[in-house]
C-alpha cells in the first residue's frame, strides 16, 4: 500500500471525526495547512490531499486567501421537510391577509422583541459607514441632483449600467433599455402586476408564497392560485402546466432563486421549461430575484429570466438584503412589458431618489462590493445553520425544517395539530416575534408552520429565544395530543 496515500487518508478521517464530534464546528476555520503539516509531521502536499478529500466529501470548503472551513451541516434526514404531494393546484381564492399581517409585522418591529420575524439583515452586517461617506461625496460633487428632477426621468445611467454589468455572468444579461429603477422590489412587483392584470384576474403563486406578494394581490383585487412547491426544488412546473391549461391565468408571480420562505432553488432545466411554457401560453412571469446574490453554494444561480427568449419574464430585485433596507432602491428588467411598467411608474411614484441611485452606483462599481457580498453570504449561511441547529436542539420531536440554499430565512414545520398562531400569541408574552405560516398562504394553509429570520449574528439572546419558543411549542403539541 502507498504509505503516503495512507497518511493523507488517516488525516482526512481524523479531521472528519473531529467534525462529527463537533470539536470543529460548522463555519469554523481549520488549522492552517502549514500548522497541520508541522504538528502531524506530514508534507504540505499530503495535508492538502487530505483537505481536498474532505472537500470532495462536502465536509469542508476552501475560501480564497482564508483557508479551509467546516461546511455548515444540513438538518438530520428525519427533520427535513417532505415534498408536497398534490400535483394539481386548488381553486383560485381571494386574498384576505392584510389585517392580520399588519398586526404581526408591527409587533415584529417592536424594539423589545427578539427579531425572528421580518426578513431583514442586522445593521452590523451592512456597509453603513461606506454608504454614509458616499452620500456626502455625491452631495458635494453632484449638486444638480438636488436642484430638481423630471417626473419622467426614472433612471440614473450609472446605476442602470451597474445592474446590467452585475448580470454579465448570467446566461442572458439584462438589457439596460429594459430596466426601470424603483423604490423597492415590492414596488417593482406592484408595477408589473398593474401592467399586466386587471381586478378580478387570477395570478399563479408558489405555495407557500411570500406574504408581501399576497398583500399585493389583495390590494389590487386579484385572486391567488396556489401551485404546489417542492421545499428544495421550487414550484412544480407540472402543476403549473395543468393549472394554465384548465383556467385563464393572467400572470405568474414567483421566486426561482431561494423562495421566501422555503429557501428552495429551481434547477436550471425546470427554469428553462417554465420560461418556455409560459411564453408559449403568453402568460407573463414576474420573478422576484432579491435573494439571488445570497447563494450558499459557490456559484450565483441564473434567474429564470436568463432562460427567457421572448421578453416574457419581468425580473424584480432590490438592494435591501445586501446593502440596506433603508435605501428603498430596487429595479425591474421588464422585457417586452417595459413601456407598460414605465407608464405605471410614472403615474404612481415618479422618479426614484436620484441621489440614492448615484450613491448605490458608486458602491456597486467599487471593489468593496464583491468583498462585502462574499462576507454577507458566509454570514447568512452560518446564521441559517445556527438557527437550524438551535431549532433541532430545542423544538419538540417531529419538527421538520427547510434546507435553505440561500437567503436569510428558515421554514419550520411543527407536529400536525400544533397551532402556530397560538404559539405566536404565547411567544409575544415572552418577547419573541416570528411570522405564523398561514400568512404565507391565501387559502390559510400551513397553520402548523412558522418562518424564522436568520439575518442577525448568533448570540445567547437568540439561543435562549429559540429555547423558549421550543418549550412553548412542546406545551402546545402536548395539548393538541391530549
N, C-alpha and C positions, 0 to 999 in steps of 0.2 A: 504493500500500500504506500502511496505517496505520502511521506511524513508531513510535508508542507501542507498538502490538502487536508490532512487530518487536523493539523493545528488550526487552520482557519475555520474549519467546521466546529471544532471544540470551542473556539472563541465565540462563534456565532450562537451556538447552543447555550453557552454560559450567559451571554447578554440577553438572549431570548428568555432564559429562566428568570433573570433579574426583572425583565419587563413584566413577565407573567406574575411574579411575586410583588410587583409594584414597588420594588426598590428603585427602579427607574420608572417614573410616572409619565403618562401621556403628556406630550408637549414639552417634556424636559430634554435638555441638551445632554447628549452622551459625552463622556470624556473625549478629549481630542485624540486624533489618530496618533500623534507623537507620544502623548501620555500613555495611551494603551500599549503602544509598541514598547515603550520603556518599562512599564510596570509588568507586562506579560513576557518581556524578553523575546519579542517577535519582531520581524521586519515590518516596515511600513506597508509594503505591498501585501503581506499576509493579513494585516489588520484591515486594510481596505477591501480585500476579498471577503472577509467576514462581514463587514458592514454592508457591502453590496449584496451579499446573500440575504441579510436581514431586510434590505430594501426590496429585494425581489419577493420576499415573503409578505411584504406590506407592513412590517413591524416598525421600520424606521424610515425617515426621509432625509435626503440631503438638501441643505439650504445653502445657496451660493454665498461664499465668504463667511459662513456662520458655523458650519459643521453638520453633524448628524443629530437628528431629534427623534424621539419616540413619537410615532404616529398616534393621533387620537384613536381611541377604541370605539367600535360600534356597540350598541346595546346587545345583550345576550339574545340569541336566536329566539328564545321563547318570549322576549319582550318586544320583538319587532312587530310593527303594525302589519296586518294582513291586507291583501288587496280586497277592494270592494267587489262583491260578487255580481251585482246586477250589470248586464251589458246593455240594458235599454234605459233611456232616460225616463224620468217621471213626467207628468204633465207640467206645462208652464204654470207658474204661480205669480201672483202679485207680491211684491216685496213689502214687508212691514217690520222693519227693524230699527228705524231711526230713533224712536223714543227711548227704547231700552239702551241702544248703543250709545247715545249721547250721555246717558247717566253713567254707564260703565267707563267711558273714556274720561269723563270729568273726575270720577273717583280715582282713576289711574293717574291723573295729573296732580293729585294732592301731594304736597311735599312730605307728609307724614307717612306715606305708603311706600312699602318696598316695591320698586317699579318693575313688576313682572308682566305688565300688560302691554302698553304701547310699544311697537317695534321700533324703538329709537336707540341710536348709539349713545354711549356715555360721552360726555363732553371731553373727558381726558383722553379719548381715542382720536379726537378730531384736531386738525391743524388750525386751531382758532387763532393763535398768535400770528401765524403767517398770513391768514386772511385779514386780520386787523391791520397789519402793515400794508398789505396790498390796497385796502380801502383808502389809506392815507395817500399812498403813491398815486393811485388812479384819480383821487380827488384833486391832487395838486397838478398832475400832468394832463388831465383830460377835463378841464373845467367846462368846455362846451357841453359836456353830457348833462351838466346841471342847469343849463340855460333854457332847456325846453326840448321837447321831442315830439315828432309826428305821431299821431294816434295810430297810423298805419305802418310806421317803420318798426317792424317787430324785432328784427334780429341785429345783434352786433356781429359783423362779419368775422371778427376774430374768434368769437365763441363758436359760431357755426363751423368754422374751419377746424377747431379743436375736436368738436363732436364727430365730424366726418373723419378726421385723422385718427381718432381713437378706434374707429371701426375698420381700419385698413386690414387688420388681421382676420376679419370675418370673411366668409365665403363670398359675400356680396356687400361691399362697403356702402355706407349711406351716401346719397347724393346731396350736396349742400342745398340744391334748389328745392328739395322736398322737406327741409327742416323748418319747423316753426318753434321758436323759443316760447316757453310757457312759464307760468308762476309756480308750477309743481307738476309732478307726474299725475296727480289727481285731476288737475285742470286739463292736462293733455288728454286723459281718457274721457273726460266730460266733453271736450270739444269734438273728439272723434265720434262719440255716441250721438251728439246733436247733429253731426254732419251726415250720418247715415241711417238714423232711425226717426220714427215718429211715435208719439204717445200711443200706447196700446200694443206696440210691437213686442216680439219675443227675442230675447238675447240668450244665447247659449253660454253658460259659465261652468267652470270646474266645480266639483263638489268634494270637499269643502272649498269655498271661494273666499277671497279676501273681502272683509266686511265693507270696506270703503267702495268696492265695486258694486256691492249690493245696495249701498246707500245711493250711489249714483243712479242705479236703475229705479229705485223708489222715487227719487227726486224728479226724474224725467218721465215718470209714468210708464215705465217699461216692465214687462214680465220677464222672469228668470226661468230658464230651463236648465236644471242641474244635470250635468253629464258626469257619470261615474269616473273617478280619478284614482289612479294607482298611487300608493304612497311613495313609491320610488321613481316611477316612470311617467307620471303625469296623466293628463287627460286621455281617456280611451277614445282613440280615433275610430274604432269600430262602432262604439255607441254614438259618437257624433255623426258618423256616416248614416246610421239608421235614423237618427233624430232629424237630420236635414232632408232625408228622403220622405219622411212621414208628415212633416209640417213645415210651414214657412218660418224660417229663422232670418231675422233682419241683420244680425251680426253675431260674431263670436268674440268673447272677452276672456282672455286667459293669460297665464304666466307660464311660459315654457321652460324658463331657467329659474329653478328654485321657487316653486309655488309657495305662496304665503296662504295657509300656514304649514304645509307639509314639508317644504324644502325639496320637493321632487324635481327631477331633471329629465325632460323628454329626450329619448335617444334621437340622434340625427335622422335616422330613417323614418321615424314617426313624424318628426318635424316636416321633413320633405313631403311625406304622404299627406299630412294635414294641409300644408300650404297648397298643394296641387288640388286636393279635394275641394277646398273652399273657393279657390279661384275658378275651378270648373263650374261651380254652382253659383258663382257671383255673390258669395256671402262674405262681406268684409270681415277681416280679423283685426281686432285691437289687441296688441301684445304689450303687456307690462314687463319691461326688462330691467326694472330698478335694482334687482339683485344680481344681474348678470356678471358684474365685476367682482362679486363677493364669493367666488368659487373656492372650494376647499381643495380640489384637485389641482394639478399643475397647469392645466390649460383653461383658458377662458372659453366656455362653450359658445358656439354661434347661436344667435337668436333665431327664432322662427323666420324672421324677415330675410335672413340670409338665403333661405331656400325658396323665396317667393320670386317668381319671374314675371308676375302680372301687375305689380304695384298694388296688390290687394291687401297687404299687411301694413297696418299703421303701428309703428314701434314707438312706445312711450317710455320715458325714463326721467330720472332727475338725479341731482347730486345730494339728496337729503340723507342717504345712508352712507355716503362716502366722504363728503366734505362738511356739510352742516345742514340740519333740517331748517334752520333759520334763514338760509339763503333764499328759500322759496323759489328755486330755479330748476326748471325741467325743460323737456322738449318733446316734440313728436316728429318723426320722419313719416310723413303721411302718404307717400306713394301717389297713386292716381287720385287720391282724395285731397290733395294739397290745397286746391282752391277752396273747397268747401270748409276745410278746417281753418284756413286763414280767415275766411269770412266770419266764422263763428268767433274766432279770437278777437277780431276787430270789433265785433258787435258786443262782446261781453266785457272783456277787461282791457282791451287795447294792448299797447306795448309793455313788455316786462321791463322792470327797472334796468336801464342801460348801464348804470354804474356797477351794479352787482354782476351783470353779464360780463363786463370787462374784467372785473376782479377775478371771476371764475376762469375766464380765458387765460389770464396771466398765470394762475396757479396750474391749470391743466397743461400749459406749454412748458412749465418748468420741469427740471429733473427731479424735483421734490415729489411730484405727483405719483410716479410709479413706485417710488420707495414707500410713500405713505400707503398706497394701496396694498403693497405686499405685507407691511406690518399689520394693517387692518384686517386683511384676510386671515392671517395667522391668529390674531387676537379673537376674531369671531369664531373660528374653528375651535380654538381652545375653550372658549366660553360655552359653546354649544355642547362640547364634550363634557365639561364640568357640570353643566346643568343636567345633562342626561344621566351621568353617574350619580348625582345627588338624588334625582327622582327615583332611580333604581334602588338606592340605599334606603330611602325614607317612605316611599309610597307603598300601598298595600300590594300583596302578591296578586298577579293577574294584570297589573298595569302594563300597558304597551306604549311604545314610543315610536315616533318617526325617526328616520335616519337622514337628517338634512345633509345635502351635498353642497350646500352653500347657504348664504343668508344669515339671519340673526334670530330665528325663532325655532321653537320646539313644540311639536304637537303631542299631546298626552291623551291616551285613551284609558279611562278608568274602567273598572269592572262593570258589566251590564247592570243597569238599575241604579247606579250611582249618579246623582243629580249634580252636575257641575254648577248649575245656578244656585242651588242650596249651598254648595261648597263656597261659591263666591261670596254669598252673604255672611257665612261664618268667617271667612278669611278677612273680610273688611274689619271685623272686630279685633282681629289680630294684627291689623295694619299691613295687610298684604293684598295686592291687587293683581288680577290677571284678566283674561278675556274668556268667558264661557264659550263652549264650542258651538252652541246653536246659533250664535250670531254670525257664523260663517256659512249659514245655510238659509236660503229663502224659505225652504219648507220646514224649518225647525228641526233638522236632523242634528246628530252629534251632541245630544243632551248629556252624554256621559264623557265628553271631551273638553279639553281646555288648551289654550295656547299660552306659552310662556316666552317672554322676551329674554334673549341672551346677549343683549347689547352692552352689558356692563361687566367690567372686570370682576372676577370671582372674589368673594370676601366672606368672612364669617357671618356677616349680616345676611347674605344670600343663602348660605348654608343653613342657617337657623330658620330662615323664612321657608325654605323648601321642606325642612324637617317638620315645622309646624303645619304646613299645608298637607304634608303626607299624613300626619296624625289626624287632622280633621277629615281627610278623605277616608281613612280607615274607620273612623266613627260612623260616617255616612254609609260606608259599604256594609258594616255590621248591621246598621239599622235597616238597610234595604233587604238584607238576607233574612232578617227576623220578621 
